[in-house]
Amino acid sequence: MTTVKKKRASRAKKSAASSQFKTFEPYKLSKSEEYMNQDQMDHFRRILQNWKVNLMEEVERTVGHMKSDATNFPDPNDRATQEEEFSLELRTRDRERKLIKKIDESMTKLDEDDYGFCDGCGVEIGIRRLEARPTATLCIECKTLEEIREKQTA
């Protein structure tokens, strides 16, 4: 398989893997329902657990891929391409490792009945925001302020 075909196959796999993280049924909120009740907590626990399982499977796949594709190419260009691919995969896995840590922190918050509330001001983060970003710790307003501060200090 040529390097270009390998890259396309790798991109297709990554695209399929990232779409797997969002395969859940959105929570159907009723009007009189209390925020972060047991049903909602179970909903987010399932989302977080599935996301973590998918990430862990990707880590295992990467290790297997790197072991099976670790060949010593005589051509320096091929060797450089392989090293760059491995480097990119390792950076991606490092980001995913950090994400797994955030997922674990969110699971702990769920266990402590603290999930879904803003760390900055204590208001409800919101069901839809949490479905879009299950590891969110700030409401939209606090996140916006944080991003403005980051721009000013950068």
Secondary structure, 3 states (H helix, E strand, C coil): CCHHHHHHHHHHHHHHHHHHCCCCCCCCCCCCCCCCCHHHHHHHHHHHHHHHHHHHHHHHHHHHHHHHCCCCCCCHHHHHHHHHHHHHHHHHHHHHHHHHHHHHHHHHHHHCCCCCECCCCCCECCHHHHHHCCCCCCCHHHHHHHHHHHHHHC
